[in-house]
Amino acid sequence: MTAAFPADYDRPVATVSDALRRAAASLAILFGLLHPAAANAATGSFAVGDQSVVQVWAGARSAITIKAWDRPNVQFDTDDESATVVRRPLAFGTPKNPLSVPIPLVNVTVRDPSGERSPGTLPPEDFPYASDFRAGVHDSVRIEAHGRARVTVMVPASVAILDARIRGGAGILTIEDYHGGTLFVASNGGRTLLTNVTSATFIQMLNGRLEVFDSSFDRLRARGNNVNMVFEHDRARQIEVTTLSGSIIYDNGTFDPGLARFESTNGSIAIGVAGGAQVAARSNAGRVYSMWDKRTPTAQRSDGEASATIAGGGPVVNAVTARGNVYLYDGALDTRRTIPAEWQPIREELQDQRPRAPDAFKRFRALRGRTP
């Protein structure tokens, strides 16, 4: 993740490859938080305390799969025999590790609709941890693999911070059923999938495709460069999604009262609302389109500006793009048998649901002879 996590997380960890070190790591587990434990990480398990912190990092062209379960263990399986695992106590709420993460400036190359490239930046910002994350010492586990690795991790539902990163290039990142405190996701490119997630969430995906299904967010901040972001059947109280290039689609979703803003420099934005909302849309160089199954009062002030009161109104939602189009509708776009030609790019983006990576849990379950 390009964000600066607490400094203790960035210390180099020596890779261990022999069986003696592996046995030493198992013994270190017995000491709990008294000593950090490092091990060669083909497979293993740690019992962690309440409000623990789990990091899962891998290099380019890797596939990370993380799933939450109802056990107090972090269990992992990877085909990278040189992967490392470190368990240590970390203190939060100190000047060194405050209760928020400063996200640094990121330099990127922006592609405009004509294909021209130019330098751009993602500005620095700050993302606080979930409000119930308490100051003090927390158990932490970091699993770090090299490039082209497959990593499968099961984490307790009580994990307070889950930090998942594909570093140094593109990869596949999948997170399922995480209902914890704060989720950080970062990838330079490839494909990222979140399913049934409930948390405060920060996502930085520079390129590629992000998909978020059946999830609920008290706070969601997602930002990217040349990335298509698709949200289907999600709920958000505070949501801010921005791209420099690439489309943003929020399909069949709902909003609770709070901030809701979608913004792109070069990409189009589609907002499909399943409940009540007051939506304001603007495009500087494109158009604002609307399509309703139910009667929806709409004020079309110009080709590039409109507002709509959906299902009697509700939270205010803003959608702004400089060079793309904005599409407003109710419900799910795929329930409509036919749509106008100008809507086809949005439908095609929604239907771009490529097959998921092979079930990473099959080997995990086979190694243990049981179903998690």
Kinemage of the C-alpha trace (Angstrom):
@kinemage 1
@onewidth
@group {chain A} dominant
@subgroup {mainchain}
@vectorlist {calphas} color= white
{ca met a 1} P 0.000 0.000 0.000
{ca thr a 2} L 1.402 3.332 -0.858
{ca ala a 3} L 0.007 4.629 2.417
{ca ala a 4} L 2.485 4.942 5.256
{ca phe a 5} L 1.488 2.385 7.872
{ca pro a 6} L 3.059 2.640 11.350
{ca ala a 7} L 6.830 2.622 11.067
{ca asp a 8} L 7.300 -0.655 12.970
{ca tyr a 9} L 5.681 -2.474 10.061
{ca asp a 10} L 8.433 -1.531 7.625
{ca arg a 11} L 11.379 -3.200 9.306
{ca pro a 12} L 13.045 -5.826 7.107
{ca val a 13} L 12.421 -9.414 8.173
{ca ala a 14} L 14.967 -12.146 7.491
{ca thr a 15} L 13.632 -15.085 5.474
{ca val a 16} L 14.105 -18.487 7.115
{ca ser a 17} L 14.137 -21.668 5.058
{ca asp a 18} L 15.263 -24.537 7.263
{ca ala a 19} L 13.194 -26.787 9.493
{ca leu a 20} L 15.039 -25.744 12.648
{ca arg a 21} L 13.881 -22.137 12.308
{ca arg a 22} L 10.384 -23.352 11.545
{ca ala a 23} L 10.340 -25.263 14.813
{ca ala a 24} L 11.665 -22.215 16.653
{ca ala a 25} L 8.797 -20.156 15.305
{ca ser a 26} L 6.299 -22.700 16.593
{ca leu a 27} L 7.909 -22.503 20.027
{ca ala a 28} L 7.706 -18.696 19.942
{ca ile a 29} L 3.945 -18.892 19.665
{ca leu a 30} L 3.887 -20.214 23.215
{ca phe a 31} L 5.388 -16.975 24.433
{ca gly a 32} L 2.490 -15.007 22.963
{ca leu a 33} L 3.236 -11.316 22.917
{ca leu a 34} L 6.478 -11.564 24.855
{ca his a 35} L 8.679 -11.996 21.782
{ca pro a 36} L 8.219 -11.388 18.041
{ca ala a 37} L 8.183 -14.646 16.068
{ca ala a 38} L 9.551 -15.119 12.531
{ca ala a 39} L 9.183 -18.268 10.438
{ca asn a 40} L 9.370 -19.739 6.974
{ca ala a 41} L 5.717 -19.516 6.044
{ca ala a 42} L 4.554 -22.377 3.828
{ca thr a 43} L 1.671 -23.001 6.214
{ca gly a 44} L 0.937 -22.247 9.832
{ca ser a 45} L -1.344 -20.812 12.474
{ca phe a 46} L -1.266 -18.144 15.186
{ca ala a 47} L -3.769 -17.637 17.996
{ca val a 48} L -4.277 -13.882 18.307
{ca gly a 49} L -5.976 -11.673 20.841
{ca asp a 50} L -8.931 -9.367 20.554
{ca gln a 51} L -8.501 -6.294 18.327
{ca ser a 52} L -5.455 -7.787 16.637
{ca val a 53} L -3.773 -6.388 13.520
{ca val a 54} L -3.144 -8.571 10.451
{ca gln a 55} L -1.118 -7.599 7.401
{ca val a 56} L -0.926 -9.700 4.236
{ca trp a 57} L 1.498 -8.444 1.594
{ca ala a 58} L 2.699 -10.030 -1.636
{ca gly a 59} L 4.706 -8.967 -4.668
{ca ala a 60} L 3.618 -8.464 -8.252
{ca arg a 61} L 1.602 -11.152 -10.085
{ca ser a 62} L 0.556 -12.706 -6.799
{ca ala a 63} L -2.921 -13.854 -5.767
{ca ile a 64} L -3.988 -13.086 -2.194
{ca thr a 65} L -7.202 -14.565 -0.794
{ca ile a 66} L -8.383 -13.540 2.681
{ca lys a 67} L -11.517 -14.775 4.403
{ca ala a 68} L -12.839 -14.168 7.898
{ca trp a 69} L -14.069 -16.986 10.117
{ca asp a 70} L -15.338 -17.519 13.690
{ca arg a 71} L -12.096 -18.918 15.141
{ca pro a 72} L -9.428 -16.996 17.115
{ca asn a 73} L -6.641 -18.111 14.764
{ca val a 74} L -4.844 -16.565 11.831
{ca gln a 75} L -4.155 -19.511 9.519
{ca phe a 76} L -2.167 -19.178 6.323
{ca asp a 77} L -1.057 -21.233 3.375
{ca thr a 78} L 1.303 -20.115 0.593
{ca asp a 79} L 3.289 -21.750 -2.175
{ca asp a 80} L 6.122 -19.256 -1.544
{ca glu a 81} L 8.596 -21.208 0.595
{ca ser a 82} L 10.615 -18.029 1.187
{ca ala a 83} L 7.653 -16.074 2.571
{ca thr a 84} L 8.030 -14.630 6.054
{ca val a 85} L 5.736 -14.246 9.040
{ca val a 86} L 6.322 -11.920 11.973
{ca arg a 87} L 4.203 -11.704 15.107
{ca arg a 88} L 4.836 -8.867 17.557
{ca pro a 89} L 3.039 -6.422 19.869
{ca leu a 90} L 2.443 -2.931 18.485
{ca ala a 91} L 1.412 0.134 20.477
{ca phe a 92} L -1.141 2.502 18.910
{ca gly a 93} L -2.315 5.913 20.018
{ca thr a 94} L 1.245 7.177 20.396
{ca pro a 95} L 3.045 9.991 18.535
{ca lys a 96} L 4.805 7.308 16.493
{ca asn a 97} L 1.646 5.300 15.742
{ca pro a 98} L -1.398 7.596 16.008
{ca leu a 99} L -4.972 6.380 15.570
{ca ser a 100} L -5.002 7.291 11.895
{ca val a 101} L -2.904 6.610 8.829
{ca pro a 102} L -1.373 9.424 6.738
{ca ile a 103} L -1.779 8.524 3.066
{ca pro a 104} L 1.132 10.030 1.105
{ca leu a 105} L 1.065 11.748 -2.276
{ca val a 106} L 1.307 9.340 -5.218
{ca asn a 107} L 2.692 10.304 -8.628
{ca val a 108} L 0.879 8.634 -11.525
{ca thr a 109} L 0.556 8.789 -15.306
{ca val a 110} L -2.939 9.888 -16.339
{ca arg a 111} L -4.583 8.781 -19.584
{ca asp a 112} L -7.280 11.068 -20.980
{ca pro a 113} L -10.180 9.974 -23.271
{ca ser a 114} L -8.067 10.588 -26.408
{ca gly a 115} L -5.316 8.305 -25.108
{ca glu a 116} L -2.885 11.102 -24.348
{ca arg a 117} L -0.775 10.615 -21.255
{ca ser a 118} L 0.275 13.234 -18.757
{ca pro a 119} L 1.695 13.298 -15.209
{ca gly a 120} L -0.751 13.486 -12.317
{ca thr a 121} L -0.969 12.943 -8.573
{ca leu a 122} L -3.182 11.429 -5.930
{ca pro a 123} L -2.947 13.991 -3.099
{ca pro a 124} L -1.994 13.184 0.484
{ca glu a 125} L -4.806 12.589 2.953
{ca asp a 126} L -5.518 11.036 6.340
{ca phe a 127} L -7.712 8.031 7.138
{ca pro a 128} L -8.684 7.430 10.808
{ca tyr a 129} L -9.087 3.935 12.171
{ca ala a 130} L -12.580 2.765 13.127
{ca ser a 131} L -13.924 4.618 16.143
{ca asp a 132} L -13.920 1.503 18.362
{ca phe a 133} L -10.201 0.840 17.830
{ca arg a 134} L -8.659 1.526 21.211
{ca ala a 135} L -5.264 2.984 22.000
{ca gly a 136} L -2.736 0.625 23.549
{ca val a 137} L -0.802 -2.513 22.687
{ca his a 138} L -2.266 -4.843 20.054
{ca asp a 139} L -1.207 -8.263 18.858
{ca ser a 140} L -0.028 -8.120 15.233
{ca val a 141} L 0.813 -10.647 12.520
{ca arg a 142} L 2.463 -9.788 9.220
{ca ile a 143} L 2.574 -12.321 6.373
{ca glu a 144} L 4.817 -11.267 3.504
{ca ala a 145} L 5.330 -13.175 0.243
{ca his a 146} L 7.374 -12.449 -2.844
{ca gly a 147} L 6.108 -12.054 -6.394
{ca arg a 148} L 4.065 -14.705 -8.247
{ca ala a 149} L 2.913 -16.200 -4.939
{ca arg a 150} L -0.437 -17.646 -3.949
{ca val a 151} L -1.393 -16.728 -0.406
{ca thr a 152} L -4.526 -17.869 1.423
{ca val a 153} L -5.288 -16.503 4.880
{ca met a 154} L -8.145 -17.080 7.325
{ca val a 155} L -8.545 -14.317 9.916
{ca pro a 156} L -10.737 -13.985 13.029
{ca ala a 157} L -13.822 -11.850 12.678
{ca ser a 158} L -12.544 -9.708 15.563
{ca val a 159} L -9.438 -8.513 13.702
{ca ala a 160} L -9.348 -4.752 14.263
{ca ile a 161} L -7.135 -3.825 11.311
{ca leu a 162} L -6.743 -5.896 8.147
{ca asp a 163} L -4.102 -4.583 5.742
{ca ala a 164} L -3.820 -6.302 2.334
{ca arg a 165} L -1.413 -5.196 -0.387
{ca ile a 166} L -0.133 -6.238 -3.791
{ca arg a 167} L 3.174 -4.407 -4.064
{ca gly a 168} L 5.398 -3.560 -7.019
{ca gly a 169} L 2.924 -4.424 -9.774
{ca ala a 170} L -0.430 -5.980 -10.605
{ca gly a 171} L -2.079 -8.971 -8.947
{ca ile a 172} L -5.342 -10.522 -7.749
{ca leu a 173} L -6.651 -9.627 -4.303
{ca thr a 174} L -9.821 -11.177 -2.842
{ca ile a 175} L -11.354 -10.438 0.569
{ca glu a 176} L -14.527 -12.179 1.774
{ca asp a 177} L -16.721 -11.937 4.880
{ca tyr a 178} L -14.557 -9.469 6.804
{ca his a 179} L -16.721 -7.739 9.435
{ca gly a 180} L -13.980 -6.108 11.453
{ca gly a 181} L -12.907 -2.581 12.272
{ca thr a 182} L -10.694 -1.083 9.565
{ca leu a 183} L -9.730 -2.520 6.177
{ca phe a 184} L -6.847 -1.182 4.084
{ca val a 185} L -6.483 -2.405 0.519
{ca ala a 186} L -3.773 -1.352 -1.920
{ca ser a 187} L -2.713 -2.573 -5.342
{ca asn a 188} L -0.856 -1.072 -8.270
{ca gly a 189} L -3.075 -2.914 -10.724
{ca gly a 190} L -4.843 -6.115 -11.660
{ca arg a 191} L -8.118 -7.117 -10.042
{ca thr a 192} L -9.447 -6.627 -6.518
{ca leu a 193} L -12.676 -8.180 -5.237
{ca leu a 194} L -14.442 -7.467 -1.923
{ca thr a 195} L -17.503 -9.530 -1.016
{ca asn a 196} L -19.667 -9.279 2.129
{ca val a 197} L -17.402 -6.760 3.841
{ca thr a 198} L -18.557 -4.579 6.738
{ca ser a 199} L -15.969 -2.121 8.008
{ca ala a 200} L -14.403 1.288 7.693
{ca thr a 201} L -12.435 0.846 4.478
{ca phe a 202} L -9.679 2.614 2.572
{ca ile a 203} L -8.911 1.359 -0.955
{ca gln a 204} L -6.157 2.622 -3.212
{ca met a 205} L -5.994 0.871 -6.565
{ca leu a 206} L -3.900 2.666 -9.129
{ca asn a 207} L -4.900 0.682 -12.230
{ca gly a 208} L -7.048 -2.294 -13.187
{ca arg a 209} L -10.481 -3.174 -11.825
{ca leu a 210} L -12.117 -3.014 -8.390
{ca glu a 211} L -15.337 -4.916 -7.599
{ca val a 212} L -17.251 -4.584 -4.320
{ca phe a 213} L -20.331 -6.773 -3.802
{ca asp a 214} L -22.940 -7.086 -1.036
{ca ser a 215} L -21.013 -4.943 1.430
{ca ser a 216} L -21.798 -2.277 4.014
{ca phe a 217} L -19.581 0.636 4.978
{ca asp a 218} L -19.731 3.131 7.780
{ca arg a 219} L -16.901 4.887 5.949
{ca leu a 220} L -15.508 4.055 2.520
{ca arg a 221} L -12.739 5.945 0.771
{ca ala a 222} L -11.685 4.554 -2.601
{ca arg a 223} L -9.317 6.269 -4.987
{ca gly a 224} L -7.418 5.342 -8.115
{ca asn a 225} L -5.847 6.370 -11.367
{ca asn a 226} L -6.787 4.357 -14.465
{ca val a 227} L -9.134 1.962 -12.709
{ca asn a 228} L -12.743 0.900 -13.208
{ca met a 229} L -14.598 0.695 -9.890
{ca val a 230} L -17.820 -1.326 -9.690
{ca phe a 231} L -20.011 -1.439 -6.569
{ca glu a 232} L -23.057 -3.733 -6.634
{ca his a 233} L -25.739 -4.021 -3.953
{ca asp a 234} L -23.777 -2.092 -1.339
{ca arg a 235} L -24.756 0.256 1.488
{ca ala a 236} L -22.756 3.265 2.599
{ca arg a 237} L -23.137 5.982 5.188
{ca gln a 238} L -20.019 7.936 4.258
{ca ile a 239} L -18.543 7.212 0.845
{ca glu a 240} L -16.070 9.079 -1.308
{ca val a 241} L -14.891 7.494 -4.562
{ca thr a 242} L -12.535 9.249 -6.980
{ca thr a 243} L -10.635 8.288 -10.131
{ca leu a 244} L -8.477 10.179 -12.562
{ca ser a 245} L -9.438 7.860 -15.429
{ca gly a 246} L -11.779 4.884 -15.470
{ca ser a 247} L -15.464 4.555 -14.707
{ca ile a 248} L -17.265 4.449 -11.358
{ca ile a 249} L -20.473 2.402 -11.080
{ca tyr a 250} L -22.630 2.215 -7.941
{ca asp a 251} L -25.387 -0.204 -8.970
{ca asn a 252} L -28.488 -1.152 -6.969
{ca gly a 253} L -27.035 0.454 -3.852
{ca thr a 254} L -28.383 2.422 -0.901
{ca phe a 255} L -27.179 5.371 1.150
{ca asp a 256} L -27.540 6.288 4.804
{ca pro a 257} L -27.428 9.974 5.778
{ca gly a 258} L -23.849 11.164 5.423
{ca leu a 259} L -21.294 12.156 2.801
{ca ala a 260} L -21.754 10.524 -0.631
{ca arg a 261} L -19.550 11.807 -3.430
{ca phe a 262} L -18.366 10.221 -6.676
{ca glu a 263} L -15.878 12.128 -8.819
{ca ser a 264} L -13.754 11.419 -11.891
{ca thr a 265} L -11.552 13.546 -14.102
{ca asn a 266} L -11.819 11.527 -17.327
{ca gly a 267} L -14.177 8.635 -16.513
{ca ser a 268} L -17.946 8.202 -16.536
{ca ile a 269} L -20.078 7.707 -13.412
{ca ala a 270} L -23.243 5.605 -13.049
{ca ile a 271} L -25.441 5.766 -9.943
{ca gly a 272} L -28.243 3.205 -9.562
{ca val a 273} L -30.150 3.759 -6.304
{ca ala a 274} L -32.260 1.060 -4.642
{ca gly a 275} L -33.702 3.376 -1.963
{ca gly a 276} L -34.410 7.021 -1.383
{ca ala a 277} L -31.847 9.656 -2.335
{ca gln a 278} L -31.451 13.160 -3.674
{ca val a 279} L -28.891 12.915 -6.489
{ca ala a 280} L -27.103 15.848 -8.121
{ca ala a 281} L -25.040 15.160 -11.253
{ca arg a 282} L -22.753 17.285 -13.389
{ca ser a 283} L -20.413 16.775 -16.336
{ca asn a 284} L -18.288 19.599 -17.660
{ca ala a 285} L -17.667 18.132 -21.131
{ca gly a 286} L -20.063 15.164 -21.256
{ca arg a 287} L -23.766 14.575 -20.667
{ca val a 288} L -26.043 13.532 -17.834
{ca tyr a 289} L -28.459 10.718 -18.753
{ca ser a 290} L -31.334 9.365 -16.660
{ca met a 291} L -33.583 6.314 -16.900
{ca trp a 292} L -36.294 5.411 -14.377
{ca asp a 293} L -38.530 2.399 -13.824
{ca lys a 294} L -40.561 4.330 -11.261
{ca arg a 295} L -41.815 7.878 -11.406
{ca thr a 296} L -38.879 10.065 -10.407
{ca pro a 297} L -38.944 13.880 -10.441
{ca thr a 298} L -35.919 14.982 -12.463
{ca ala a 299} L -34.655 18.504 -13.167
{ca gln a 300} L -32.506 18.568 -16.315
{ca arg a 301} L -30.920 22.009 -16.245
{ca ser a 302} L -28.686 21.375 -19.252
{ca asp a 303} L -27.139 18.471 -21.153
{ca gly a 304} L -24.430 18.337 -18.499
{ca glu a 305} L -26.366 18.983 -15.298
{ca ala a 306} L -29.363 17.317 -13.632
{ca ser a 307} L -30.810 16.387 -10.268
{ca ala a 308} L -33.311 13.728 -9.252
{ca thr a 309} L -35.441 12.918 -6.221
{ca ile a 310} L -35.470 9.119 -6.038
{ca ala a 311} L -38.110 7.220 -4.024
{ca gly a 312} L -39.232 10.379 -2.252
{ca gly a 313} L -35.729 11.672 -1.571
{ca gly a 314} L -33.161 10.983 1.111
{ca pro a 315} L -29.399 11.417 1.568
{ca val a 316} L -27.688 13.827 -0.824
{ca val a 317} L -25.477 12.118 -3.418
{ca asn a 318} L -23.136 14.037 -5.721
{ca ala a 319} L -21.669 12.710 -8.983
{ca val a 320} L -19.221 14.948 -10.864
{ca thr a 321} L -16.995 14.264 -13.866
{ca ala a 322} L -14.950 16.627 -15.977
{ca arg a 323} L -14.886 14.726 -19.288
{ca gly a 324} L -17.084 11.634 -18.900
{ca asn a 325} L -20.857 11.121 -18.758
{ca val a 326} L -23.093 10.632 -15.715
{ca tyr a 327} L -25.861 7.999 -15.717
{ca leu a 328} L -28.684 8.094 -13.162
{ca tyr a 329} L -31.216 5.293 -12.685
{ca asp a 330} L -33.126 3.359 -10.054
{ca gly a 331} L -32.351 -0.190 -8.999
{ca ala a 332} L -30.099 -2.505 -10.992
{ca leu a 333} L -29.241 -1.814 -14.612
{ca asp a 334} L -29.168 -5.502 -15.553
{ca thr a 335} L -32.890 -5.896 -14.782
{ca arg a 336} L -33.711 -3.850 -17.863
{ca arg a 337} L -34.145 -5.905 -21.016
{ca thr a 338} L -33.261 -3.100 -23.379
{ca ile a 339} L -31.356 0.112 -22.857
{ca pro a 340} L -30.452 3.008 -25.184
{ca ala a 341} L -27.196 2.761 -27.112
{ca glu a 342} L -25.514 5.464 -25.015
{ca trp a 343} L -25.937 3.255 -21.933
{ca gln a 344} L -24.165 0.241 -23.425
{ca pro a 345} L -20.685 1.100 -22.074
{ca ile a 346} L -22.055 0.979 -18.523
{ca arg a 347} L -23.872 -2.321 -19.089
{ca glu a 348} L -20.757 -3.856 -20.622
{ca glu a 349} L -18.690 -2.761 -17.649
{ca leu a 350} L -21.204 -4.333 -15.249
{ca gln a 351} L -21.186 -7.558 -17.229
{ca asp a 352} L -17.405 -7.777 -17.211
{ca gln a 353} L -17.507 -10.304 -14.381
{ca arg a 354} L -14.599 -12.515 -15.339
{ca pro a 355} L -14.304 -15.909 -13.631
{ca arg a 356} L -12.746 -15.702 -10.202
{ca ala a 357} L -9.333 -17.169 -9.543
{ca pro a 358} L -9.324 -20.923 -8.777
{ca asp a 359} L -10.643 -21.658 -5.310
{ca ala a 360} L -7.654 -20.881 -3.142
{ca phe a 361} L -9.327 -22.579 -0.182
{ca lys a 362} L -9.268 -26.064 -1.761
{ca arg a 363} L -5.606 -26.611 -0.988
{ca phe a 364} L -6.061 -24.931 2.386
{ca arg a 365} L -8.826 -27.353 3.348
{ca ala a 366} L -7.003 -30.362 1.907
{ca leu a 367} L -3.925 -29.626 3.989
{ca arg a 368} L -6.026 -29.737 7.145
{ca gly a 369} L -8.451 -32.471 6.179
{ca arg a 370} L -11.486 -30.387 7.094
{ca thr a 371} L -13.685 -27.559 5.896
{ca pro a 372} L -13.072 -24.226 7.652
